Amino acid sequence: MRSRGIRPPRFPIFALVALTACGEFERKNTDNTIARGEVKKEEFATDTGDLGSANGSVFDEKTGQVRVPVGAKAPAVPAVACAKTRTNRELVARVFQDVVNRSPTAEELAEVDKPSFRYEDWVESFVSSPKMEDGYTKFVTNLLRIDGITPTDPDEPADVQLAGDLKQEPVVLVLKNKDKPWPWFWRTKTFYCNERTAPLYGLTRLNTPSFVECTLPDERAGLLGLVSTLRAASTENNPQAFYRENNNYGRAKNFIYWMKGMKLQANTAGPKGNDNVTPMASCVPTTDMRVKKNEDGTPGLVFGTASVPLSGSACSGCHSKYNAPLSIAFRRFDPNGVLLDFPAIDRLNNEDTGGFSKELLKEILTEQNSCWAVDPDAPPQPFVGLVGLAEIAARNPSFGQALGVQIPELLSNTTPDANMTASISKSYLEGGQTLKAAFKGLFLSESYRCEVKK
């Protein structure tokens, strides 16, 4: 049967507004699992322009050509008032430290002092060299916070080995496809697995410890669908799942940073605000009105995707626009990134359910449809589950700007200025939307070359 919207209860701490939920998944009565939804082209906003393919990708798998996403534009790069520019030796040494975490050898510096040396030519050669693989590894590891993956049982060698494999999983994907445009990584069905990681995806067990090319199951796509990415966002101190109080908001927060380079700040203990509540889009489902009860039976922590935005204007500023619609994409995955189904809900203990009925949790899990837009001024684009959100991610017009923040922070431990961010974004968009082009934009920026600014 089709899941029904639950009429929001009324709590004395704030007035609730009735909202309209959009589509839900159908349940399969035969095996008590959730039917898979397919993202249809017509379900997306119609202002995406001519992307040249039915799935809306900016990357054409057949020709290898990449299109500039609708709404993306190479920025003008502001100048830097530089009082002292780094020497060629200092620049080369800085690039080596940022990429391979070491100083250049005497042999590697031999060319720098020659009259014919041009830093721009050297950068072009360096970003095409095998040394850049260290930079990609460093960047991807830091971006996805892969080092946060820990063994379930540190005393069990198999768990330790599995955690190590998962730390390699997204790095292997990037290194084996390093010349592909960055949007490709967010919707691809290709990934790399081995005999230890394949079972996590429900795939036939392999007979090799090495990573080989595999295909992601229907419920997963791109970097978002990797067990490693989902698990890295679910730390030991704050495991992520829709049935927990965090309600996958940590995973949604990471997604915002990956798409926009913007970090949402938690405000759980701060003022709720007295201004008008920011409304959610009508296509965001509202069944999840959970509010945890205190011991005396009074309303306590508000953590439902639809109830948090109604608790105050400060809360709704982030939750209506970001946390509520985006966290829904991650509902089908448990704290370890494994797929959730109804039997998994039945196995939850009372502590995990938070005092809510398992029937309500199943009702919430059934809701997989939501909507979101990278540009807050643009109409939200409907999506179904993580795969649908991955399609939106692949058309993200803000990747250049996001990388302009992320690469300096995560590769160079530098807070970027406007020049550095714009230089990276411009190089990325004009250089085929690859990580290579974005890295080149960092190394060639005036800000990177400047030692002392006025």
ROSEPA-321938 format. One record per residue (C-alpha): x, y, z; residue in three letters. Coordinates in pm, 1 decimal, m for minus. Layout:
BEGIN
<u=X&v=Y&w=Z&res=ALA>
...
This chain:
BEGIN
<u=0.0&v=0.0&w=0.0&res=MET>
<u=106.4&v=360.2&w=m40.6&res=ARG>
<u=235.3&v=518.5&w=278.9&res=SER>
<u=3.9&v=779.2&w=430.1&res=ARG>
<u=106.1&v=1120.9&w=551.8&res=GLY>
<u=72.5&v=1142.8&w=931.3&res=ILE>
<u=m108.9&v=1451.9&w=1052.8&res=ARG>
<u=136.5&v=1652.5&w=1263.6&res=PRO>
<u=66.9&v=1638.6&w=1638.3&res=PRO>
<u=47.0&v=1965.4&w=1831.1&res=ARG>
<u=305.3&v=2052.3&w=2091.4&res=PHE>
<u=274.6&v=2339.4&w=2340.0&res=PRO>
<u=625.4&v=2471.0&w=2280.1&res=ILE>
<u=546.3&v=2597.9&w=1930.7&res=PHE>
<u=266.2&v=2620.6&w=1680.3&res=ALA>
<u=280.6&v=2366.3&w=1401.7&res=LEU>
<u=173.8&v=2445.6&w=1049.1&res=VAL>
<u=18.3&v=2177.4&w=832.5&res=ALA>
<u=243.6&v=2108.0&w=534.3&res=LEU>
<u=179.1&v=1900.2&w=226.2&res=THR>
<u=398.5&v=1598.8&w=162.2&res=ALA>
<u=492.8&v=1491.8&w=m189.5&res=CYS>
<u=528.5&v=1137.0&w=m328.9&res=GLY>
<u=627.7&v=833.5&w=m128.8&res=GLU>
<u=756.4&v=488.6&w=m216.1&res=PHE>
<u=527.5&v=191.7&w=m235.1&res=GLU>
<u=587.2&v=m101.2&w=m4.6&res=ARG>
<u=629.1&v=m453.8&w=m134.4&res=LYS>
<u=401.5&v=m687.9&w=57.0&res=ASN>
<u=575.2&v=m998.5&w=m74.0&res=THR>
<u=910.4&v=m956.6&w=100.6&res=ASP>
<u=839.2&v=m665.2&w=336.5&res=ASN>
<u=1100.5&v=m440.2&w=175.9&res=THR>
<u=1088.6&v=m99.4&w=11.8&res=ILE>
<u=1026.5&v=m63.9&w=m357.3&res=ALA>
<u=1299.7&v=111.6&w=m549.2&res=ARG>
<u=1202.8&v=442.0&w=m703.0&res=GLY>
<u=1340.0&v=552.9&w=m1036.3&res=GLU>
<u=1425.8&v=915.2&w=m1101.6&res=VAL>
<u=1247.8&v=1012.8&w=m1419.2&res=LYS>
<u=1359.3&v=1304.2&w=m1630.6&res=LYS>
<u=1024.9&v=1480.4&w=m1599.2&res=GLU>
<u=1049.2&v=1477.3&w=m1220.3&res=GLU>
<u=1324.2&v=1738.8&w=m1229.9&res=PHE>
<u=1281.6&v=2113.4&w=m1259.2&res=ALA>
<u=1241.1&v=2217.5&w=m1620.6&res=THR>
<u=1497.9&v=2500.9&w=m1611.6&res=ASP>
<u=1803.9&v=2276.4&w=m1647.4&res=THR>
<u=1862.9&v=2377.1&w=m2010.3&res=GLY>
<u=1989.2&v=2159.1&w=m2292.1&res=ASP>
<u=2223.0&v=1914.5&w=m2126.2&res=LEU>
<u=2227.1&v=1685.9&w=m2426.2&res=GLY>
<u=2144.8&v=1360.1&w=m2252.5&res=SER>
<u=1837.4&v=1198.7&w=m2106.1&res=ALA>
<u=1982.9&v=1168.0&w=m1757.0&res=ASN>
<u=2083.7&v=1533.3&w=m1733.6&res=GLY>
<u=2452.3&v=1458.6&w=m1688.9&res=SER>
<u=2712.4&v=1719.8&w=m1776.3&res=VAL>
<u=2940.4&v=1434.2&w=m1882.8&res=PHE>
<u=2879.0&v=1244.5&w=m2205.4&res=ASP>
<u=2992.0&v=885.5&w=m2148.5&res=GLU>
<u=3014.8&v=812.2&w=m2522.5&res=LYS>
<u=3217.4&v=1113.4&w=m2637.7&res=THR>
<u=3395.4&v=1199.1&w=m2314.1&res=GLY>
<u=3289.6&v=1560.2&w=m2355.7&res=GLN>
<u=3190.6&v=1770.5&w=m2058.4&res=VAL>
<u=2936.3&v=2049.9&w=m2060.7&res=ARG>
<u=2936.5&v=2351.0&w=m1833.9&res=VAL>
<u=2645.1&v=2307.9&w=m1590.1&res=PRO>
<u=2350.8&v=2541.1&w=m1628.5&res=VAL>
<u=2410.7&v=2844.4&w=m1408.9&res=GLY>
<u=2787.7&v=2799.4&w=m1387.1&res=ALA>
<u=3005.4&v=3087.1&w=m1501.6&res=LYS>
<u=3379.6&v=3138.7&w=m1481.8&res=ALA>
<u=3433.2&v=3425.5&w=m1236.2&res=PRO>
<u=3645.2&v=3734.1&w=m1281.6&res=ALA>
<u=3963.8&v=3693.5&w=m1080.4&res=VAL>
<u=4036.5&v=3991.5&w=m851.8&res=PRO>
<u=4393.9&v=4113.2&w=m824.8&res=ALA>
<u=4611.5&v=4077.4&w=m516.8&res=VAL>
<u=4806.7&v=4364.7&w=m363.2&res=ALA>
<u=5133.3&v=4176.8&w=m315.0&res=CYS>
<u=5428.1&v=4335.0&w=m136.2&res=ALA>
<u=5661.5&v=4038.9&w=m183.6&res=LYS>
<u=5635.8&v=3756.2&w=m435.5&res=THR>
<u=5779.1&v=3411.6&w=m368.4&res=ARG>
<u=6085.0&v=3311.1&w=m568.1&res=THR>
<u=6064.2&v=3020.5&w=m813.1&res=ASN>
<u=6249.0&v=2800.4&w=m564.2&res=ARG>
<u=6005.2&v=2892.5&w=m288.6&res=GLU>
<u=5706.5&v=2825.8&w=m514.2&res=LEU>
<u=5832.9&v=2486.4&w=m626.8&res=VAL>
<u=5909.2&v=2393.0&w=m266.0&res=ALA>
<u=5558.1&v=2498.5&w=m160.6&res=ARG>
<u=5393.7&v=2288.7&w=m431.3&res=VAL>
<u=5597.4&v=1985.1&w=m326.9&res=PHE>
<u=5502.2&v=2030.2&w=38.6&res=GLN>
<u=5133.0&v=2070.1&w=m43.5&res=ASP>
<u=5114.7&v=1775.1&w=m283.3&res=VAL>
<u=5369.5&v=1514.4&w=m170.5&res=VAL>
<u=5438.0&v=1638.6&w=185.6&res=ASN>
<u=5811.5&v=1677.0&w=134.7&res=ARG>
<u=6069.8&v=1919.9&w=7.3&res=SER>
<u=6200.3&v=1881.0&w=m349.4&res=PRO>
<u=6531.7&v=1703.5&w=m394.6&res=THR>
<u=6840.1&v=1877.0&w=m536.2&res=ALA>
<u=6776.6&v=1699.7&w=m864.4&res=GLU>
<u=6415.9&v=1822.2&w=m872.7&res=GLU>
<u=6536.2&v=2177.1&w=m809.0&res=LEU>
<u=6810.4&v=2162.0&w=m1073.5&res=ALA>
<u=6592.9&v=2311.7&w=m1346.4&res=GLU>
<u=6458.7&v=2595.7&w=m1132.7&res=VAL>
<u=6772.8&v=2811.2&w=m1142.9&res=ASP>
<u=6808.7&v=2793.7&w=m1519.2&res=LYS>
<u=6734.1&v=3117.7&w=m1710.1&res=PRO>
<u=6485.4&v=2928.2&w=m1926.5&res=SER>
<u=6272.8&v=2818.6&w=m1627.2&res=PHE>
<u=5911.5&v=2931.8&w=m1636.7&res=ARG>
<u=5697.2&v=2852.7&w=m1333.2&res=TYR>
<u=5379.1&v=2831.8&w=m1545.2&res=GLU>
<u=5533.6&v=2562.8&w=m1766.7&res=ASP>
<u=5661.5&v=2375.4&w=m1463.4&res=TRP>
<u=5312.2&v=2373.0&w=m1307.2&res=VAL>
<u=5164.8&v=2236.7&w=m1629.8&res=GLU>
<u=5419.0&v=1955.2&w=m1625.2&res=SER>
<u=5380.2&v=1887.1&w=m1252.8&res=PHE>
<u=5000.6&v=1853.7&w=m1254.0&res=VAL>
<u=5034.5&v=1595.7&w=m1533.8&res=SER>
<u=5297.1&v=1392.4&w=m1347.9&res=SER>
<u=5245.9&v=1081.4&w=m1131.6&res=PRO>
<u=5330.9&v=1294.4&w=m825.9&res=LYS>
<u=4984.4&v=1445.0&w=m844.6&res=MET>
<u=4837.1&v=1113.3&w=m734.7&res=GLU>
<u=4964.9&v=1194.2&w=m386.1&res=ASP>
<u=4776.2&v=1522.7&w=m405.9&res=GLY>
<u=4453.8&v=1355.9&w=m516.2&res=TYR>
<u=4488.1&v=1101.7&w=m236.4&res=THR>
<u=4544.2&v=1373.3&w=21.8&res=LYS>
<u=4256.9&v=1584.7&w=m105.6&res=PHE>
<u=3997.9&v=1305.6&w=m133.6&res=VAL>
<u=4095.0&v=1161.1&w=205.3&res=THR>
<u=4050.5&v=1499.1&w=372.4&res=ASN>
<u=3739.2&v=1598.1&w=174.9&res=LEU>
<u=3546.7&v=1282.3&w=262.8&res=LEU>
<u=3708.6&v=1254.6&w=609.1&res=ARG>
<u=3801.7&v=898.3&w=531.4&res=ILE>
<u=4048.8&v=877.7&w=819.1&res=ASP>
<u=3745.5&v=884.8&w=1047.3&res=GLY>
<u=3661.6&v=525.6&w=951.8&res=ILE>
<u=3744.6&v=298.4&w=1244.2&res=THR>
<u=3712.4&v=m79.2&w=1287.6&res=PRO>
<u=3389.7&v=m201.8&w=1443.2&res=THR>
<u=3603.2&v=m429.7&w=1660.9&res=ASP>
<u=3966.7&v=m310.5&w=1690.7&res=PRO>
<u=4064.3&v=m650.8&w=1831.0&res=ASP>
<u=3931.7&v=m835.4&w=1527.2&res=GLU>
<u=4190.3&v=m846.9&w=1243.6&res=PRO>
<u=3920.6&v=m885.4&w=977.7&res=ALA>
<u=3746.4&v=m565.6&w=1093.1&res=ASP>
<u=4075.6&v=m378.8&w=1099.9&res=VAL>
<u=4150.4&v=m492.0&w=745.4&res=GLN>
<u=3800.5&v=m396.5&w=626.7&res=LEU>
<u=3835.9&v=m47.2&w=772.6&res=ALA>
<u=4166.2&v=m12.8&w=587.8&res=GLY>
<u=4005.4&v=m123.2&w=261.3&res=ASP>
<u=3723.4&v=127.9&w=301.7&res=LEU>
<u=3975.7&v=407.7&w=350.2&res=LYS>
<u=4119.4&v=317.7&w=11.8&res=GLN>
<u=3785.2&v=278.4&w=m166.9&res=GLU>
<u=3716.7&v=640.5&w=m278.0&res=PRO>
<u=4085.6&v=707.8&w=m340.0&res=VAL>
<u=4105.1&v=414.0&w=m580.7&res=VAL>
<u=3795.8&v=542.7&w=m762.2&res=LEU>
<u=3952.6&v=886.3&w=m812.1&res=VAL>
<u=4301.9&v=767.0&w=m904.6&res=LEU>
<u=4174.1&v=522.1&w=m1166.1&res=LYS>
<u=3960.3&v=795.9&w=m1324.5&res=ASN>
<u=4164.7&v=1106.5&w=m1243.5&res=LYS>
<u=4125.6&v=1259.2&w=m1588.9&res=ASP>
<u=3744.7&v=1249.4&w=m1576.2&res=LYS>
<u=3545.1&v=1562.1&w=m1486.3&res=PRO>
<u=3465.1&v=1605.5&w=m1118.6&res=TRP>
<u=3084.9&v=1581.5&w=m1178.3&res=PRO>
<u=3134.0&v=1228.0&w=m1312.3&res=TRP>
<u=3238.5&v=1103.8&w=m969.6&res=PHE>
<u=2907.0&v=1205.6&w=m813.1&res=TRP>
<u=2677.7&v=996.5&w=m1033.4&res=ARG>
<u=2890.2&v=711.5&w=m1168.7&res=THR>
<u=2777.3&v=352.3&w=m1115.8&res=LYS>
<u=3138.1&v=234.4&w=m1143.8&res=THR>
<u=3338.3&v=175.0&w=m827.6&res=PHE>
<u=3611.1&v=m61.2&w=m712.2&res=TYR>
<u=3564.6&v=m339.4&w=m460.7&res=CYS>
<u=3744.2&v=m647.6&w=m332.4&res=ASN>
<u=3659.2&v=m969.5&w=m151.7&res=GLU>
<u=3611.5&v=m787.8&w=179.5&res=ARG>
<u=3406.8&v=m487.9&w=63.5&res=THR>
<u=3183.7&v=m653.4&w=m200.5&res=ALA>
<u=2951.4&v=m820.5&w=56.0&res=PRO>
<u=2870.7&v=m477.8&w=202.9&res=LEU>
<u=2699.2&v=m396.8&w=m124.5&res=TYR>
<u=2518.2&v=m729.3&w=m152.7&res=GLY>
<u=2745.7&v=m828.7&w=m439.8&res=LEU>
<u=2874.1&v=m1177.3&w=m512.1&res=THR>
<u=3183.3&v=m1243.9&w=m306.4&res=ARG>
<u=3501.7&v=m1192.9&w=m504.7&res=LEU>
<u=3812.5&v=m1404.9&w=m480.7&res=ASN>
<u=4065.9&v=m1125.2&w=m487.1&res=THR>
<u=4202.3&v=m894.0&w=m216.7&res=PRO>
<u=4282.1&v=m637.4&w=m486.3&res=SER>
<u=4037.4&v=m371.1&w=m598.3&res=PHE>
<u=3862.1&v=m455.1&w=m924.7&res=VAL>
<u=3595.6&v=m267.5&w=m1118.1&res=GLU>
<u=3243.7&v=m328.9&w=m986.6&res=CYS>
<u=2897.6&v=m181.5&w=m1040.9&res=THR>
<u=2705.7&v=m9.7&w=m763.8&res=LEU>
<u=2362.4&v=m152.4&w=m675.8&res=PRO>
<u=2050.4&v=36.9&w=m779.6&res=ASP>
<u=2017.6&v=226.6&w=m451.0&res=GLU>
<u=2364.3&v=380.4&w=m477.4&res=ARG>
<u=2546.1&v=616.9&w=m710.6&res=ALA>
<u=2880.7&v=792.5&w=m714.7&res=GLY>
<u=3082.2&v=904.6&w=m415.7&res=LEU>
<u=2761.7&v=955.4&w=m217.1&res=LEU>
<u=2672.0&v=587.8&w=m245.6&res=GLY>
<u=3002.1&v=442.5&w=m131.7&res=LEU>
<u=2995.4&v=258.8&w=199.8&res=VAL>
<u=3319.0&v=439.9&w=284.5&res=SER>
<u=3168.2&v=786.3&w=232.7&res=THR>
<u=2856.9&v=703.2&w=432.0&res=LEU>
<u=3056.8&v=541.5&w=709.8&res=ARG>
<u=3316.6&v=819.9&w=729.9&res=ALA>
<u=3038.9&v=1070.4&w=803.4&res=ALA>
<u=2908.5&v=842.0&w=1078.7&res=SER>
<u=3168.0&v=869.7&w=1354.3&res=THR>
<u=3192.2&v=657.0&w=1666.4&res=GLU>
<u=3073.9&v=951.4&w=1876.6&res=ASN>
<u=2795.6&v=1050.4&w=1638.1&res=ASN>
<u=2672.2&v=751.8&w=1433.1&res=PRO>
<u=2432.2&v=859.5&w=1160.9&res=GLN>
<u=2092.7&v=703.6&w=1093.0&res=ALA>
<u=1741.7&v=837.1&w=1041.0&res=PHE>
<u=1614.0&v=655.8&w=1350.6&res=TYR>
<u=1873.8&v=828.1&w=1571.8&res=ARG>
<u=1844.9&v=1178.9&w=1713.4&res=GLU>
<u=2097.1&v=1313.4&w=1461.3&res=ASN>
<u=1861.4&v=1200.6&w=1179.1&res=ASN>
<u=2143.4&v=1196.4&w=918.7&res=ASN>
<u=2200.4&v=1569.8&w=962.1&res=TYR>
<u=2576.2&v=1509.0&w=978.3&res=GLY>
<u=2566.6&v=1347.4&w=634.6&res=ARG>
<u=2356.8&v=1636.1&w=502.3&res=ALA>
<u=2607.1&v=1884.3&w=647.2&res=LYS>
<u=2893.0&v=1710.0&w=466.8&res=ASN>
<u=2697.6&v=1714.7&w=140.9&res=PHE>
<u=2650.9&v=2091.6&w=164.9&res=ILE>
<u=3026.3&v=2138.8&w=207.5&res=TYR>
<u=3100.4&v=1909.7&w=m88.3&res=TRP>
<u=2856.7&v=2096.4&w=m312.8&res=MET>
<u=2906.3&v=2457.3&w=m201.7&res=LYS>
<u=3219.9&v=2471.8&w=14.0&res=GLY>
<u=2994.3&v=2602.2&w=291.4&res=MET>
<u=3003.9&v=2474.9&w=650.1&res=LYS>
<u=2679.8&v=2467.0&w=847.2&res=LEU>
<u=2720.7&v=2539.6&w=1216.5&res=GLN>
<u=2521.9&v=2346.2&w=1476.7&res=ALA>
<u=2283.7&v=2549.6&w=1690.2&res=ASN>
<u=2131.3&v=2280.6&w=1909.5&res=THR>
<u=2188.9&v=2475.6&w=2231.5&res=ALA>
<u=2137.1&v=2822.7&w=2086.6&res=GLY>
<u=1829.3&v=3047.8&w=2066.5&res=PRO>
<u=1547.3&v=2923.4&w=1846.4&res=LYS>
<u=1472.5&v=3272.7&w=1715.2&res=GLY>
<u=1157.6&v=3483.3&w=1722.7&res=ASN>
<u=1129.6&v=3580.0&w=1356.7&res=ASP>
<u=908.7&v=3413.2&w=1098.3&res=ASN>
<u=986.7&v=3048.7&w=1035.6&res=VAL>
<u=1142.7&v=2973.5&w=695.9&res=THR>
<u=896.6&v=2737.8&w=524.4&res=PRO>
<u=1002.5&v=2412.4&w=364.3&res=MET>
<u=935.4&v=2350.9&w=m3.1&res=ALA>
<u=601.8&v=2177.6&w=m55.8&res=SER>
<u=779.4&v=1876.7&w=m212.2&res=CYS>
<u=965.0&v=1792.1&w=112.3&res=VAL>
<u=776.1&v=1516.7&w=300.7&res=PRO>
<u=642.9&v=1590.6&w=649.2&res=THR>
<u=571.5&v=1256.5&w=812.1&res=THR>
<u=877.3&v=1289.1&w=1036.8&res=ASP>
<u=739.8&v=1509.9&w=1316.2&res=MET>
<u=935.5&v=1338.9&w=1593.5&res=ARG>
<u=991.6&v=1519.4&w=1924.3&res=VAL>
<u=1156.6&v=1324.6&w=2203.5&res=LYS>
<u=968.0&v=1322.1&w=2532.7&res=LYS>
<u=1127.3&v=1413.4&w=2863.6&res=ASN>
<u=1096.9&v=1180.5&w=3160.0&res=GLU>
<u=797.6&v=1379.0&w=3285.4&res=ASP>
<u=621.5&v=1336.7&w=2952.6&res=GLY>
<u=671.8&v=1694.0&w=2831.5&res=THR>
<u=816.0&v=1762.4&w=2484.2&res=PRO>
<u=1196.8&v=1753.9&w=2475.0&res=GLY>
<u=1449.7&v=1738.0&w=2192.2&res=LEU>
<u=1300.5&v=1822.6&w=1853.8&res=VAL>
<u=1477.0&v=1622.7&w=1581.0&res=PHE>
<u=1224.9&v=1520.3&w=1312.2&res=GLY>
<u=1296.4&v=1649.0&w=964.1&res=THR>
<u=960.5&v=1828.5&w=958.1&res=ALA>
<u=942.8&v=1926.7&w=1325.6&res=SER>
<u=1282.2&v=2098.8&w=1362.7&res=VAL>
<u=1207.7&v=2374.4&w=1107.2&res=PRO>
<u=891.2&v=2461.9&w=1300.0&res=LEU>
<u=1068.3&v=2504.8&w=1633.5&res=SER>
<u=1197.8&v=2853.5&w=1554.4&res=GLY>
<u=1329.2&v=3086.7&w=1288.2&res=SER>
<u=1695.3&v=3017.7&w=1370.4&res=ALA>
<u=1642.2&v=2643.0&w=1338.6&res=CYS>
<u=1442.2&v=2674.0&w=1018.1&res=SER>
<u=1714.7&v=2879.9&w=849.9&res=GLY>
<u=1927.9&v=2567.1&w=803.3&res=CYS>
<u=1676.9&v=2286.4&w=841.9&res=HIS>
<u=1411.9&v=2407.6&w=596.4&res=SER>
<u=1667.3&v=2478.0&w=323.3&res=LYS>
<u=1929.1&v=2209.8&w=385.1&res=TYR>
<u=1899.8&v=1948.7&w=660.5&res=ASN>
<u=1536.3&v=1850.6&w=617.8&res=ALA>
<u=1526.2&v=1794.7&w=240.6&res=PRO>
<u=1878.5&v=1651.5&w=210.6&res=LEU>
<u=1881.1&v=1411.9&w=505.6&res=SER>
<u=1593.5&v=1221.4&w=343.4&res=ILE>
<u=1832.5&v=1100.0&w=71.0&res=ALA>
<u=2033.1&v=908.8&w=333.1&res=PHE>
<u=1742.8&v=735.9&w=510.0&res=ARG>
<u=1805.0&v=396.1&w=353.3&res=ARG>
<u=2150.9&v=358.4&w=509.4&res=PHE>
<u=2248.9&v=254.1&w=860.3&res=ASP>
<u=2543.2&v=399.3&w=1058.9&res=PRO>
<u=2786.8&v=171.1&w=873.7&res=ASN>
<u=2653.7&v=263.8&w=529.4&res=GLY>
<u=2469.3&v=m66.3&w=484.4&res=VAL>
<u=2123.6&v=m68.3&w=324.3&res=LEU>
<u=1825.3&v=m51.5&w=561.7&res=LEU>
<u=1502.0&v=m244.3&w=503.9&res=ASP>
<u=1195.1&v=m323.4&w=715.3&res=PHE>
<u=1345.0&v=m634.7&w=878.9&res=PRO>
<u=1638.4&v=m417.6&w=990.1&res=ALA>
<u=1390.5&v=m183.5&w=1159.5&res=ILE>
<u=1227.4&v=m481.6&w=1330.4&res=ASP>
<u=1566.2&v=m577.1&w=1475.2&res=ARG>
<u=1626.4&v=m237.2&w=1636.2&res=LEU>
<u=1631.8&v=m230.4&w=2015.9&res=ASN>
<u=1430.5&v=16.3&w=2224.7&res=ASN>
<u=1728.1&v=246.6&w=2269.2&res=GLU>
<u=1770.2&v=279.2&w=1892.2&res=ASP>
<u=1401.6&v=346.2&w=1828.9&res=THR>
<u=1402.8&v=638.4&w=2073.1&res=GLY>
<u=1066.3&v=533.2&w=2212.7&res=GLY>
<u=889.6&v=562.8&w=1877.3&res=PHE>
<u=699.1&v=273.7&w=1725.8&res=SER>
<u=864.3&v=65.8&w=1457.6&res=LYS>
<u=559.0&v=120.7&w=1240.6&res=GLU>
<u=626.0&v=495.6&w=1247.4&res=LEU>
<u=992.9&v=436.2&w=1164.7&res=LEU>
<u=890.5&v=221.9&w=868.0&res=LYS>
<u=651.6&v=496.0&w=758.9&res=GLU>
<u=935.7&v=747.2&w=768.6&res=ILE>
<u=1174.5&v=510.1&w=591.3&res=LEU>
<u=921.2&v=466.4&w=313.1&res=THR>
<u=939.1&v=838.0&w=230.0&res=GLU>
<u=1226.6&v=869.2&w=m15.3&res=GLN>
<u=1106.8&v=1160.3&w=m228.8&res=ASN>
<u=1232.7&v=1508.2&w=m155.1&res=SER>
<u=1367.0&v=1811.7&w=m341.3&res=CYS>
<u=1656.7&v=2055.8&w=m327.9&res=TRP>
<u=1837.9&v=2319.4&w=m530.4&res=ALA>
<u=2202.8&v=2419.4&w=m497.9&res=VAL>
<u=2102.3&v=2776.1&w=m577.2&res=ASP>
<u=1855.5&v=2891.9&w=m309.0&res=PRO>
<u=1698.9&v=3131.6&w=m559.8&res=ASP>
<u=1627.0&v=2851.1&w=m807.0&res=ALA>
<u=1324.8&v=2618.6&w=m786.4&res=PRO>
<u=1401.1&v=2296.8&w=m595.0&res=PRO>
<u=1454.8&v=1986.4&w=m805.3&res=GLN>
<u=1264.7&v=1676.1&w=m693.0&res=PRO>
<u=1470.4&v=1362.1&w=m633.4&res=PHE>
<u=1416.1&v=1005.3&w=m516.7&res=VAL>
<u=1662.0&v=873.5&w=m261.0&res=GLY>
<u=2037.9&v=896.5&w=m279.5&res=LEU>
<u=2049.8&v=812.8&w=m650.6&res=VAL>
<u=1824.0&v=1107.1&w=m730.5&res=GLY>
<u=2034.5&v=1340.8&w=m516.6&res=LEU>
<u=2345.8&v=1214.9&w=m695.9&res=ALA>
<u=2192.2&v=1327.7&w=m1026.6&res=GLU>
<u=2139.3&v=1675.3&w=m884.3&res=ILE>
<u=2494.5&v=1674.2&w=m749.7&res=ALA>
<u=2636.8&v=1590.2&w=m1092.7&res=ALA>
<u=2472.7&v=1904.4&w=m1234.4&res=ARG>
<u=2598.0&v=2124.6&w=m950.8&res=ASN>
<u=2696.0&v=2466.2&w=m1093.1&res=PRO>
<u=2886.6&v=2550.8&w=m772.6&res=SER>
<u=3161.8&v=2287.8&w=m789.7&res=PHE>
<u=3419.9&v=2541.7&w=m907.2&res=GLY>
<u=3347.9&v=2774.8&w=m618.9&res=GLN>
<u=3339.7&v=2485.1&w=m372.5&res=ALA>
<u=3675.5&v=2350.3&w=m491.0&res=LEU>
<u=3807.7&v=2704.3&w=m465.4&res=GLY>
<u=3750.7&v=2678.2&w=m92.3&res=VAL>
<u=3819.9&v=2308.8&w=m37.0&res=GLN>
<u=4150.8&v=2266.2&w=m222.1&res=ILE>
<u=4336.5&v=2543.4&w=m35.5&res=PRO>
<u=4192.0&v=2427.6&w=297.7&res=GLU>
<u=4249.3&v=2055.4&w=254.1&res=LEU>
<u=4562.9&v=2048.1&w=40.0&res=LEU>
<u=4753.2&v=2358.0&w=147.1&res=SER>
<u=4608.3&v=2420.3&w=494.9&res=ASN>
<u=4534.6&v=2772.5&w=373.0&res=THR>
<u=4228.9&v=2992.4&w=416.0&res=THR>
<u=4163.3&v=3111.0&w=60.1&res=PRO>
<u=4105.8&v=3472.7&w=m33.2&res=ASP>
<u=3885.9&v=3589.7&w=m319.1&res=ALA>
<u=4172.5&v=3572.8&w=m567.9&res=ASN>
<u=4259.9&v=3212.7&w=m487.0&res=MET>
<u=3900.7&v=3089.7&w=m489.2&res=THR>
<u=3819.3&v=3263.1&w=m817.2&res=ALA>
<u=4142.1&v=3144.0&w=m981.2&res=SER>
<u=4063.5&v=2781.8&w=m893.5&res=ILE>
<u=3700.3&v=2812.8&w=m1005.7&res=SER>
<u=3794.2&v=2975.9&w=m1336.0&res=LYS>
<u=4065.7&v=2719.6&w=m1412.8&res=SER>
<u=3827.9&v=2434.6&w=m1321.9&res=TYR>
<u=3546.4&v=2553.3&w=m1548.9&res=LEU>
<u=3773.7&v=2640.5&w=m1840.5&res=GLU>
<u=3996.2&v=2334.7&w=m1804.5&res=GLY>
<u=3742.5&v=2054.1&w=m1843.9&res=GLY>
<u=3606.3&v=2054.3&w=m1484.8&res=GLN>
<u=3877.4&v=1818.6&w=m1362.0&res=THR>
<u=4061.3&v=1813.6&w=m1031.5&res=LEU>
<u=4379.2&v=1861.9&w=m1232.1&res=LYS>
<u=4250.3&v=2191.6&w=m1369.4&res=ALA>
<u=4137.2&v=2304.1&w=m1024.1&res=ALA>
<u=4476.4&v=2223.7&w=m870.0&res=PHE>
<u=4643.7&v=2416.2&w=m1149.1&res=LYS>
<u=4425.6&v=2714.4&w=m1062.3&res=GLY>
<u=4559.6&v=2705.3&w=m706.6&res=LEU>
<u=4927.4&v=2686.4&w=m800.1&res=PHE>
<u=4900.0&v=2964.8&w=m1058.7&res=LEU>
<u=4692.2&v=3205.2&w=m850.7&res=SER>
<u=4847.6&v=3537.5&w=m755.9&res=GLU>
<u=4761.7&v=3475.4&w=m393.7&res=SER>
<u=4952.3&v=3142.3&w=m392.3&res=TYR>
<u=5256.0&v=3312.5&w=m540.5&res=ARG>
<u=5245.4&v=3603.4&w=m296.9&res=CYS>
<u=5448.6&v=3573.1&w=23.6&res=GLU>
<u=5356.8&v=3907.8&w=181.4&res=VAL>
<u=5038.2&v=4097.4&w=99.3&res=LYS>
<u=4997.3&v=4469.1&w=146.4&res=LYS>
